[in-house]
Amino acid sequence: MVEANIIQGDCIKELKKLKSKSIRLAVTSPPYNLKKDYLLYIDDVHIDEWKKLISATFKELKRVLTPDGSFFLNVSPIPDKKTKEIIPLDSIAWGIGKKNGFFLRNKIIWHFNNMQNPTKRLAGRWEAVLWFVKDINNYVFNLKDVKIPVITQNDKRFDASSGRNPTDVWFFNRVNNMTKKKLGITEHPCIYPVDMIERIIKMSSNKGDWVLDPFVGSGTTLLAAKKLGRNSIGIDLDKKYCEMTRNRLKKESNLKDFM
């Protein structure tokens, strides 16, 4: 039976406690500084404070990831609080990752339908998922596990029986309020689609590996890891979110939780 370790606390302090080179894959989406209601965490800080948090996260992940490990970071373009100019958090995160010794393997565009409809700019319908690796020449990549069906069966460029390589544009709709209510996770404002995280976990880890989410929120990463036979660690500052994750895991199976 796979394990899940749900840790309440400051992510940087808790990351420092993890064993070096023990995690194969980290997947997370930190707060975007959009004034979302994350209970204890205040999602309204100066951009320099956000950069410090992300840099500290990269630094600790560089230590805890295995030599062939990967880090998938989901961030979004956001409007400046005063001028409303768009700030490309993905570009900022790339620079921080490089300074901490990571290499960018892919910038994945997560495309979706349901979101806001502003009147003074084009409607945003994507976020970035940045795939970082510690070693550009040595990383887990299980392409055969994430191939998608070939659209044209008679296309001689592809083996229709094995599928084709997914592109770097992924379509997964965001989790709507109706689904949140059904799952009992309405208190969290931003929730991953489980199938997107499953693709990442299948692609960049193997069964029995450890998967980490330092901003675990509603627990989607741990759910996906459990389903795919991976061990997992989730860290969150808020007790309610830790309980939310624990409750979701219990509903799914008899997964053993460790505090």
Backbone torsions as a table, in degrees:
resi	resn	phi	psi	omega
1	MET	NA	134.9	-179.3
2	VAL	-74.1	161.1	-176.6
3	GLU	-112.9	150.8	172.4
4	ALA	-133.4	127.2	179.5
5	ASN	-111.7	110.9	-179.1
6	ILE	-102.7	115.9	-173.0
7	ILE	-115.8	125.3	174.1
8	GLN	-93.5	126.7	178.3
9	GLY	157.8	177.0	176.9
10	ASP	-66.3	127.7	-171.5
11	CYS	-61.7	-39.3	-177.9
12	ILE	-68.1	-44.1	178.6
13	LYS	-62.7	-40.0	-178.5
14	GLU	-74.5	-34.5	176.4
15	LEU	-61.8	-36.1	179.6
16	LYS	-62.0	-21.6	-178.0
17	LYS	-86.1	-13.4	-176.9
18	LEU	-78.2	149.6	-178.8
19	LYS	-68.2	139.6	178.0
20	SER	-63.2	144.7	175.2
21	LYS	54.2	39.6	-177.0
22	SER	-110.6	-11.7	-174.1
23	ILE	-113.8	127.2	179.6
24	ARG	-81.2	-34.1	-173.1
25	LEU	-145.6	133.3	171.7
26	ALA	-116.5	133.9	178.6
27	VAL	-134.7	127.2	-179.8
28	THR	-160.4	162.7	173.2
29	SER	-135.9	101.7	-178.8
30	PRO	-74.5	166.0	173.7
31	PRO	-56.4	144.9	-175.8
32	TYR	-97.5	2.6	-178.0
33	ASN	69.4	41.0	-178.8
34	LEU	-107.9	14.9	-178.7
35	LYS	64.5	30.9	174.8
36	LYS	-71.8	152.9	179.8
37	ASP	-85.7	94.7	177.3
38	TYR	-103.5	33.4	178.3
39	LEU	58.8	-106.2	-175.4
40	LEU	-68.2	-37.7	-176.5
41	TYR	-75.5	132.1	178.3
42	ILE	-92.0	107.6	-174.9
43	ASP	-87.3	51.7	-177.5
44	ASP	-155.7	75.5	-179.2
45	VAL	-123.6	166.3	176.2
46	HIS	-64.9	147.2	-177.3
47	ILE	-56.4	-30.8	178.9
48	ASP	-65.8	-34.5	176.9
49	GLU	-69.0	-37.8	176.4
50	TRP	-62.5	-42.9	179.0
51	LYS	-61.2	-39.5	179.5
52	LYS	-63.4	-41.3	178.9
53	LEU	-62.9	-46.1	-178.7
54	ILE	-67.2	-39.9	178.5
55	SER	-63.5	-42.6	178.6
56	ALA	-64.3	-35.7	177.6
57	THR	-65.6	-46.4	176.9
58	PHE	-58.0	-44.7	-177.5
59	LYS	-58.5	-46.8	-178.9
60	GLU	-71.6	-35.6	178.5
61	LEU	-67.4	-33.2	176.5
62	LYS	-58.7	-33.9	-179.6
63	ARG	-79.1	-43.7	-171.8
64	VAL	-83.3	-20.5	179.8
65	LEU	-74.1	146.8	174.4
66	THR	-65.7	161.7	-180.0
67	PRO	-55.4	-29.5	178.9
68	ASP	-103.9	23.0	-176.2
69	GLY	-82.0	163.8	-179.3
70	SER	-129.5	156.4	176.1
71	PHE	-131.9	118.2	176.7
72	PHE	-103.3	118.6	-176.7
73	LEU	-116.5	118.1	178.5
74	ASN	-95.9	118.9	176.9
75	VAL	-137.4	164.0	-175.7
76	SER	-129.7	150.7	168.1
77	PRO	-63.9	139.3	-179.4
78	ILE	-132.1	151.7	176.6
79	PRO	-82.1	140.2	173.5
80	ASP	-60.9	139.5	-174.1
81	LYS	-62.1	-31.1	-176.8
82	LYS	-99.0	-54.1	-173.1
83	THR	-86.5	-19.4	-176.3
84	LYS	71.1	7.1	172.9
85	GLU	-62.9	142.8	-179.1
86	ILE	-76.5	128.9	177.4
87	ILE	-102.3	119.1	-178.4
88	PRO	-81.6	87.3	-177.5
89	LEU	-60.3	-28.6	178.9
90	ASP	-65.0	-38.9	177.8
91	SER	-67.4	-40.2	178.2
92	ILE	-64.1	-43.1	-179.6
93	ALA	-65.7	-36.1	177.2
94	TRP	-59.8	-46.0	179.8
95	GLY	-61.9	-40.2	178.8
96	ILE	-66.2	-41.2	178.5
97	GLY	-61.5	-43.3	178.7
98	LYS	-61.3	-42.1	179.9
99	LYS	-63.6	-24.8	-179.9
100	ASN	-98.5	13.3	171.9
101	GLY	87.2	14.9	178.4
102	PHE	-94.9	159.9	175.7
103	PHE	-118.4	139.0	178.3
104	LEU	-88.1	117.9	-179.7
105	ARG	-88.6	-40.1	175.7
106	ASN	-152.0	146.9	164.5
107	LYS	-105.3	110.3	-178.0
108	ILE	-93.8	130.9	175.3
109	ILE	-92.8	115.1	175.8
110	TRP	-90.4	108.9	-177.9
111	HIS	-100.7	140.1	-179.7
112	PHE	-148.6	170.8	-177.7
113	ASN	-99.8	-49.0	-169.9
114	ASN	-85.1	115.0	177.0
115	MET	-164.7	-170.9	-176.8
116	GLN	-72.0	161.5	177.7
117	ASN	-126.5	85.4	-179.3
118	PRO	-68.2	161.2	-177.5
119	THR	-106.7	-9.6	-177.6
120	LYS	-116.0	8.9	173.8
121	ARG	-158.1	170.9	179.2
122	LEU	-66.6	147.5	-178.5
123	ALA	-70.3	127.7	179.1
124	GLY	-73.4	131.5	-179.8
125	ARG	-138.1	27.0	178.1
126	TRP	-154.1	156.4	168.5
127	GLU	-133.5	165.7	-179.5
128	ALA	-102.5	141.8	169.5
129	VAL	-120.0	107.1	-175.9
130	LEU	-90.6	122.3	179.6
131	TRP	-98.5	105.1	178.0
132	PHE	-100.7	146.0	174.2
133	VAL	-127.8	152.3	177.0
134	LYS	-74.0	-37.2	-177.0
135	ASP	-128.8	116.3	-175.4
136	ILE	-65.8	-17.3	-179.3
137	ASN	-105.8	1.2	-175.6
138	ASN	-151.1	100.6	179.3
139	TYR	-156.8	154.9	178.8
140	VAL	-74.5	128.9	176.9
141	PHE	-148.6	97.8	-177.6
142	ASN	-93.0	73.6	-175.5
143	LEU	-58.9	-40.2	-177.1
144	LYS	-62.6	-23.9	-178.4
145	ASP	-82.1	-11.8	-176.6
146	VAL	-125.2	10.9	178.0
147	LYS	-62.8	149.3	-177.9
148	ILE	-114.5	159.4	-176.4
149	PRO	-59.0	143.5	175.4
150	VAL	-76.1	129.0	-177.6
151	ILE	-71.5	-47.5	-180.0
152	THR	-99.9	104.2	-174.8
153	GLN	-63.1	-26.0	-177.1
154	ASN	-95.4	7.9	179.4
155	ASP	-73.3	113.2	-175.7
156	LYS	-68.9	-11.9	178.9
157	ARG	-73.9	-16.2	-175.4
158	PHE	-124.6	150.9	169.7
159	ASP	-90.4	102.6	-173.5
160	ALA	-58.7	-27.6	-177.5
161	SER	-73.5	-24.2	-177.1
162	SER	-104.3	-10.8	179.5
163	GLY	86.4	-171.8	-178.0
164	ARG	-133.6	163.7	-179.0
165	ASN	-66.6	128.3	174.6
166	PRO	-61.2	149.8	176.2
167	THR	-80.1	-177.3	177.1
168	ASP	-92.1	16.3	170.8
169	VAL	-118.7	116.2	-176.0
170	TRP	-113.9	134.5	175.8
171	PHE	-105.9	113.9	172.7
172	PHE	-142.2	118.6	-180.0
173	ASN	-67.6	148.9	177.9
174	ARG	-67.6	158.3	179.4
175	VAL	-77.4	118.4	-176.6
176	ASN	-84.9	171.5	-175.7
177	ASN	-64.4	-32.3	179.2
178	MET	-64.5	-41.7	178.3
179	THR	-68.2	-40.4	177.8
180	LYS	-57.8	-43.5	-179.7
181	LYS	-64.0	-41.1	179.6
182	LYS	-62.8	-38.0	-178.5
183	LEU	-84.2	-9.8	-178.2
184	GLY	73.2	34.9	-176.3
185	ILE	-128.1	37.5	-176.1
186	THR	-69.7	-18.4	-176.5
187	GLU	-76.5	-11.5	179.2
188	HIS	-101.3	126.9	-173.6
189	PRO	-77.5	-23.3	-174.0
190	CYS	-135.0	114.0	-173.9
191	ILE	-127.7	131.7	176.8
192	TYR	-63.7	149.4	162.7
193	PRO	-75.2	128.1	-174.1
194	VAL	-59.1	-39.8	-176.4
195	ASP	-65.4	-27.0	176.4
196	MET	-69.3	-42.5	179.7
197	ILE	-69.5	-33.5	175.7
198	GLU	-60.9	-41.3	178.5
199	ARG	-60.6	-44.3	-179.8
200	ILE	-62.6	-45.2	-177.8
201	ILE	-65.7	-42.2	177.9
202	LYS	-63.9	-37.4	-174.9
203	MET	-72.6	-37.3	-168.7
204	SER	-123.4	21.7	173.8
205	SER	-154.5	168.9	178.1
206	ASN	-121.5	162.6	179.1
207	LYS	-57.0	136.9	-178.9
208	GLY	90.2	-13.3	177.7
209	ASP	-70.2	165.2	175.2
210	TRP	-99.6	130.7	178.1
211	VAL	-115.7	136.5	-175.0
212	LEU	-122.7	137.7	170.3
213	ASP	-128.5	105.4	-177.0
214	PRO	-75.5	-11.4	173.6
215	PHE	-127.4	70.9	-163.6
216	VAL	-72.4	-24.5	174.3
217	GLY	56.1	-116.5	-175.4
218	SER	-85.1	-4.4	173.2
219	GLY	92.9	13.3	-176.8
220	THR	-59.9	-39.8	-179.9
221	THR	-61.1	-42.5	-179.4
222	LEU	-67.9	-36.8	176.6
223	LEU	-62.1	-46.7	-179.5
224	ALA	-64.7	-40.7	179.5
225	ALA	-62.4	-43.6	179.6
226	LYS	-61.0	-45.9	-177.9
227	LYS	-60.0	-32.3	-174.9
228	LEU	-99.7	10.1	174.9
229	GLY	76.9	28.4	176.4
230	ARG	-108.1	148.1	170.3
231	ASN	-79.5	156.8	-175.0
232	SER	-149.1	155.5	174.3
233	ILE	-131.9	129.3	176.7
234	GLY	-125.4	134.3	-179.2
235	ILE	-119.9	134.8	173.7
236	ASP	-149.4	146.4	-178.9
237	LEU	-69.9	-29.8	-170.0
238	ASP	-99.9	131.1	179.5
239	LYS	-61.1	-38.4	-178.0
240	LYS	-64.1	-38.0	179.4
241	TYR	-70.9	-35.1	175.8
242	CYS	-63.6	-41.0	177.7
243	GLU	-67.2	-37.7	178.0
244	MET	-60.7	-45.3	178.3
245	THR	-63.0	-44.9	-179.0
246	ARG	-61.2	-42.4	-179.4
247	ASN	-66.5	-38.9	178.6
248	ARG	-64.5	-40.6	-179.9
249	LEU	-66.1	-40.3	-179.8
250	LYS	-65.7	-34.7	179.3
251	LYS	-67.6	-30.5	-176.9
252	GLU	-79.4	-38.4	-177.1
253	SER	-168.0	-168.9	176.9
254	ASN	-95.8	39.6	-179.2
255	LEU	-59.2	134.9	-178.3
256	LYS	-81.9	123.9	177.8
257	ASP	-98.4	141.4	176.9
258	PHE	-120.7	131.5	179.2
259	MET	-102.3	NA	NA
